[in-house]
Every structure is written in structure tokens, then in C-alpha cells.
Amino acid sequence: MNELSNEPHISEEGDRQFVTALARGLDILACFKRNDRYLSNHEIAQRTGLARPTVSRLTYTLMKTGFLLRSDESGEYRLGPKVLQLGFSTLAATDISERFSEQMSELCRGPNPYITVALAERSGTRAVYLAVRRSRQAVTISIDVGARLPLFYSGIGRAILAGSPDEDRETILQKAVAEFPGQRERMERSLKQAVEDFDRYGYCTSFGAWKPEINSIAAPVRSLDGTSIYGVNIGGPSFMISPEELHEQYGDRLRSAVSGLGKT
């Protein structure tokens, strides 16, 4: 399973409060990727690891409740409008998205015309984009709202980790190791770098650590009520923006932006 694949099916054996059927239904909704339009029950079963009969019952139920729509021609499924409704409800409940809008525009007006600015929140072992703003040049990072980036390798994910309490970092690390057991040492090194970068610069870096073609810096910011930690990212194609330019031209801008958000 690669770093951007969907999270594996969650199992909570022995937990009487845990509803397995609900978790499996959510697994099905989560298995749809950005470029998917329709998926068959067979494809969904492959992606989720669920048995085909189980998938058939769940997709039928999700269709009847409006979360999936079924093609009359192929019998395949696509996400329904209720999923979009949930997404908008999530964004509406996130106080920082609206507050960050002005800062995003300001950061994009910096000296480099190939910058992308983003805001993300943690979901499991991923950072999920809540808002994205791009400069107007054609060559920018093509990652949109809803994209899920690996916490331990992306700049925005590292910022969320650096801003989290020590005990939360350890819990997240153990969850990530269970998901990707072969990457323990790499993730431990990455977490250490995230904390060291934050202590040194006031933000975290990811220069080709997630994808070789992407450089970024990112900083954590808390919600007004202090219950959520977000990441604010400034990045661009590595052949258009260097680590030196990010440090020299955008480091102070980023620190100022997140400082302002914390006081709003």
C-alpha cells in the first residue's frame, strides 16, 4: 500500500461501542479516489479488502440512503450528493478556513508566481486539504481540496505533527507504523526532522521528501478553541522554487501569517 492509498479497514475487536458495519460502509466511501467516476463491487472489494457479498449489501444500502448512485447501464457506483453535503458541512464547521482566506491570497502575491498555498487538517495518518489557493501561472502544484497527503513526508503533515503534543505524536506514529510497518525508521527520522525544523525555523520543511518534484515549508496553527491543529503550507514545483527561496522569501511571511491566525 503506498503513501497516498486509502487507509485500511479499521477493526476494533472487543469494543462494544464500535459498529463494524458502519466502519465498513465508511471504508467504501473512502475508497473512491479523485479521478474515479464509477467503481464496480469487484473493484470496491479489492480496494477495501471486504468480501464481495458484504460489499454488495453495503453498496446497496449506501445507494438507498443517497450516499452512492448506481448506473443503470453498468451496475457500477459513484459517490452521491450526500457525500458532498458532508464535505461542505465539515468545511463550514472549520472556523479557520474563512479566517485564512485573506492570508492565503496575500501569500500567493509573493515574489514567486508558481506558489501554491494550502490549509490542511489531520485525518488518521493523512493531512487532508481544506483550502487551496494558487498563483495564476500555469506551472503550479495540482493538488485540490480533499487531497490526502502523508503526515510524515509532506511539509503540511510534518507541521501538524510538530504542532501536536508529544503524546499525540507517539500515538500517530504507532498508528502509521501499524499501517506501514516497513517504514518505521523513515517515519521516525521524518518526525525528528519535523520537530527540529520547527524548533529552528518556526516552520517545517519538505524538500523532495514526499515527491521529488515538490518543495514546501509549512507551519502549524491552532483553532480558536484550541481543540484542533491545522497545517499551513507554501510550496511549488522544485524546478521553479528552491529551498533557499522558500526560506529567504517566504519563511517570515509564513510565520507572520500563522501568528496572525492565532490572534484572530
C-alpha positions as CSV (number, residue, x, y, z in Angstrom):
1,M,0.0,0.0,0.0
2,N,1.5,3.3,-1.0
3,E,1.6,6.6,1.0
4,L,-1.5,8.0,-0.7
5,S,-3.6,4.9,-0.8
6,N,-6.8,4.7,1.3
7,E,-6.5,3.8,4.9
8,P,-7.0,0.1,5.7
9,H,-10.2,-1.2,7.2
10,I,-10.4,-0.4,10.9
11,S,-11.2,-3.2,13.3
12,E,-12.0,-2.7,17.0
13,E,-12.4,-6.3,18.3
14,G,-13.8,-6.4,21.8
15,D,-15.1,-2.8,21.7
16,R,-18.8,-3.0,22.3
17,Q,-19.2,0.7,21.2
18,F,-17.7,0.0,17.8
19,V,-20.2,-0.6,14.9
20,T,-18.3,-2.7,12.4
21,A,-21.0,-2.3,9.7
22,L,-20.8,1.5,9.9
23,A,-17.0,1.4,9.7
24,R,-17.1,-0.9,6.6
25,G,-19.6,1.5,4.9
26,L,-17.3,4.4,5.5
27,D,-14.4,2.4,4.1
28,I,-16.4,2.0,0.9
29,L,-17.0,5.8,0.6
30,A,-13.3,6.5,1.4
31,C,-12.1,4.1,-1.3
32,F,-13.2,6.4,-4.2
33,K,-10.2,8.4,-5.5
34,R,-10.1,11.7,-7.1
35,N,-10.3,10.5,-10.7
36,D,-12.8,7.7,-10.1
37,R,-16.2,8.2,-11.6
38,Y,-17.7,4.7,-11.3
39,L,-16.5,1.6,-9.4
40,S,-17.9,-1.9,-9.5
41,N,-18.5,-4.0,-6.4
42,H,-15.5,-6.1,-7.5
43,E,-13.2,-3.0,-7.6
44,I,-14.5,-1.8,-4.2
45,A,-13.9,-5.3,-2.7
46,Q,-10.3,-5.2,-4.0
47,R,-9.7,-1.8,-2.6
48,T,-11.3,-2.3,0.8
49,G,-10.4,-6.0,1.4
50,L,-14.0,-6.7,2.2
51,A,-15.8,-9.8,0.9
52,R,-17.8,-9.3,-2.3
53,P,-21.2,-10.3,-0.7
54,T,-20.5,-7.8,2.1
55,V,-19.7,-5.1,-0.4
56,S,-22.9,-5.8,-2.4
57,R,-25.0,-5.3,0.7
58,L,-23.3,-2.2,1.8
59,T,-23.3,-0.5,-1.6
60,Y,-27.0,-1.3,-1.9
61,T,-27.6,0.3,1.5
62,L,-25.5,3.3,0.6
63,M,-27.4,3.7,-2.6
64,K,-30.7,3.6,-0.9
65,T,-29.6,6.3,1.5
66,G,-28.3,8.6,-1.2
67,F,-24.5,8.3,-0.5
68,L,-23.9,6.2,-3.7
69,L,-25.6,6.4,-7.1
70,R,-25.9,3.4,-9.3
71,S,-25.5,3.3,-13.1
72,D,-28.5,1.6,-14.8
73,E,-26.2,0.5,-17.6
74,S,-23.2,-0.9,-15.9
75,G,-24.5,-1.5,-12.3
76,E,-21.4,0.4,-11.0
77,Y,-21.5,3.0,-8.3
78,R,-20.4,6.6,-7.9
79,L,-20.4,8.9,-5.0
80,G,-23.8,10.7,-4.4
81,P,-24.5,14.3,-3.5
82,K,-24.9,13.4,0.2
83,V,-21.2,12.8,0.4
84,L,-20.6,16.3,-1.0
85,Q,-23.1,17.7,1.6
86,L,-21.0,16.1,4.4
87,G,-17.9,17.7,2.9
88,F,-19.4,21.2,2.9
89,S,-20.7,20.6,6.4
90,T,-17.1,19.8,7.5
91,L,-15.7,22.9,5.9
92,A,-18.5,25.0,7.4
93,A,-17.6,23.7,10.9
94,T,-14.0,24.6,10.4
95,D,-13.6,28.1,11.8
96,I,-10.1,28.6,10.4
97,S,-10.9,28.2,6.7
98,E,-12.7,31.5,6.4
99,R,-10.2,33.3,8.6
100,F,-7.3,32.1,6.5
101,S,-8.7,33.2,3.1
102,E,-7.1,36.7,3.2
103,Q,-3.7,35.3,4.3
104,M,-3.8,32.8,1.5
105,S,-4.3,35.4,-1.1
106,E,-1.5,37.6,0.4
107,L,1.0,34.7,0.5
108,C,0.2,33.9,-3.2
109,R,1.1,37.5,-4.1
110,G,4.7,36.9,-3.0
111,P,7.7,37.2,-5.4
112,N,7.4,33.7,-6.9
113,P,4.5,33.3,-9.4
114,Y,4.4,29.5,-9.1
115,I,3.4,29.2,-5.4
116,T,0.6,27.1,-4.0
117,V,-0.8,27.8,-0.5
118,A,-2.9,25.3,1.3
119,L,-4.6,24.6,4.7
120,A,-5.0,21.1,6.0
121,E,-6.2,19.1,9.0
122,R,-5.2,15.6,10.1
123,S,-7.3,12.6,9.4
124,G,-5.7,9.4,10.7
125,T,-2.2,9.3,9.2
126,R,-3.0,11.8,6.4
127,A,-3.3,15.6,6.1
128,V,-6.5,16.5,4.3
129,Y,-6.6,19.7,2.3
130,L,-9.4,22.0,3.4
131,A,-8.5,25.0,1.3
132,V,-6.1,25.7,-1.6
133,R,-5.0,28.9,-3.3
134,R,-2.7,29.1,-6.3
135,S,-0.9,31.8,-8.1
136,R,-2.0,32.4,-11.7
137,Q,0.9,30.8,-13.5
138,A,0.3,27.6,-15.4
139,V,3.0,25.6,-13.6
140,T,1.8,25.0,-10.1
141,I,1.1,22.0,-7.8
142,S,-2.2,20.4,-9.0
143,I,-3.5,19.3,-5.6
144,D,-7.0,20.2,-4.7
145,V,-9.4,20.4,-1.7
146,G,-9.9,16.9,-0.3
147,A,-6.4,15.6,-1.3
148,R,-4.8,13.5,1.3
149,L,-1.1,13.8,1.9
150,P,1.1,11.6,4.1
151,L,1.7,13.2,7.5
152,F,5.3,12.1,7.9
153,Y,6.7,13.2,4.5
154,S,4.7,16.2,3.3
155,G,5.5,19.6,4.7
156,I,2.0,20.3,5.8
157,G,1.8,16.9,7.5
158,R,5.0,17.5,9.3
159,A,3.7,20.9,10.5
160,I,0.7,19.2,12.0
161,L,2.9,16.7,13.8
162,A,5.2,19.4,15.1
163,G,2.3,21.3,16.5
164,S,0.8,18.3,18.2
165,P,1.5,17.3,21.9
166,D,4.2,14.7,22.4
167,E,1.8,12.0,23.4
168,D,-0.3,12.6,20.3
169,R,2.7,12.3,18.1
170,E,3.6,9.0,19.6
171,T,0.0,7.7,19.1
172,I,0.0,8.8,15.5
173,L,3.4,7.3,14.9
174,Q,2.3,3.9,16.2
175,K,-0.8,4.0,14.1
176,A,1.3,4.9,11.0
177,V,3.8,2.1,11.8
178,A,0.9,-0.4,12.0
179,E,-0.3,0.8,8.6
180,F,3.2,0.8,7.0
181,P,5.4,-1.5,9.1
182,G,8.3,-1.3,6.7
183,Q,8.6,2.5,7.0
184,R,9.1,2.8,10.8
185,E,12.7,4.1,10.7
186,R,11.9,6.5,7.9
187,M,8.9,7.9,9.7
188,E,10.8,8.2,13.0
189,R,13.6,10.2,11.2
190,S,10.9,12.3,9.5
191,L,9.2,13.1,12.8
192,K,12.5,14.0,14.4
193,Q,13.3,16.3,11.5
194,A,9.8,17.9,11.7
195,V,10.4,18.8,15.4
196,E,13.9,20.0,14.8
197,D,12.9,22.2,11.9
198,F,10.1,23.7,13.9
199,D,12.4,24.5,16.8
200,R,14.9,26.0,14.4
201,Y,12.8,27.9,11.9
202,G,9.3,28.2,13.4
203,Y,8.1,26.0,10.5
204,C,8.8,22.6,8.9
205,T,10.3,21.7,5.6
206,S,9.8,19.1,3.0
207,F,12.3,19.4,0.1
208,G,11.5,16.4,-2.1
209,A,10.8,14.2,0.9
210,W,7.3,13.4,-0.3
211,K,7.6,13.8,-4.0
212,P,11.0,14.8,-5.6
213,E,9.3,17.4,-7.7
214,I,7.8,19.3,-4.8
215,N,9.4,21.7,-2.3
216,S,7.5,23.2,0.6
217,I,7.5,24.8,4.0
218,A,4.6,24.6,6.5
219,A,3.7,25.7,10.0
220,P,1.1,24.6,12.5
221,V,-1.8,26.8,13.8
222,R,-4.5,26.0,16.4
223,S,-8.2,26.6,16.1
224,L,-9.7,29.4,18.2
225,D,-11.0,27.0,20.8
226,G,-7.6,25.2,20.9
227,T,-9.0,21.8,20.1
228,S,-7.7,21.3,16.5
229,I,-4.3,21.7,14.9
230,Y,-4.0,22.7,11.2
231,G,-1.1,23.0,8.8
232,V,-0.4,26.0,6.6
233,N,1.7,25.2,3.6
234,I,3.6,27.2,1.0
235,G,5.1,25.2,-1.9
236,G,5.7,24.8,-5.5
237,P,7.5,22.7,-8.2
238,S,11.1,22.1,-7.2
239,F,12.4,23.2,-10.6
240,M,10.6,26.6,-10.1
241,I,11.2,27.3,-6.4
242,S,14.2,26.3,-4.4
243,P,14.6,25.6,-0.7
244,E,16.7,28.7,-0.4
245,E,13.9,30.9,-1.9
246,L,11.3,29.3,0.4
247,H,13.5,30.1,3.4
248,E,14.5,33.6,2.4
249,Q,11.4,34.9,0.7
250,Y,8.6,33.0,2.4
251,G,9.8,32.0,5.8
252,D,8.9,35.3,7.5
253,R,5.7,35.5,5.5
254,L,4.6,32.1,6.8
255,R,5.4,32.8,10.4
256,S,3.6,36.1,10.2
257,A,0.5,34.5,8.7
258,V,0.1,31.8,11.3
259,S,0.9,34.2,14.1
260,G,-2.0,36.4,12.9
261,L,-4.3,33.5,12.7
262,G,-3.6,32.6,16.3
263,K,-4.6,36.0,17.4
264,T,-7.7,36.4,15.3
